[in-house]
Amino acid sequence: MSYAERGLQGVHEIRIVRSRTSTVEVALDPMPPNATDTFIMLRDRKE
């Protein structure tokens, strides 16, 4: 678990935090091969 994931898990509005480090899927993507994407899924407004 990354530092970003740990720091965001305590926020009530956030349902899921996930990170992915890998190579790019498109050859023309300018991102370096060791870049990390962080995905944040929010809770519904009703919650």
Secondary structure, 3 states (H helix, E strand, C coil): CCHHHHHHCCCCCEEEEEEEECCCCCCCCCCCCCCEEEEEEECCCCC
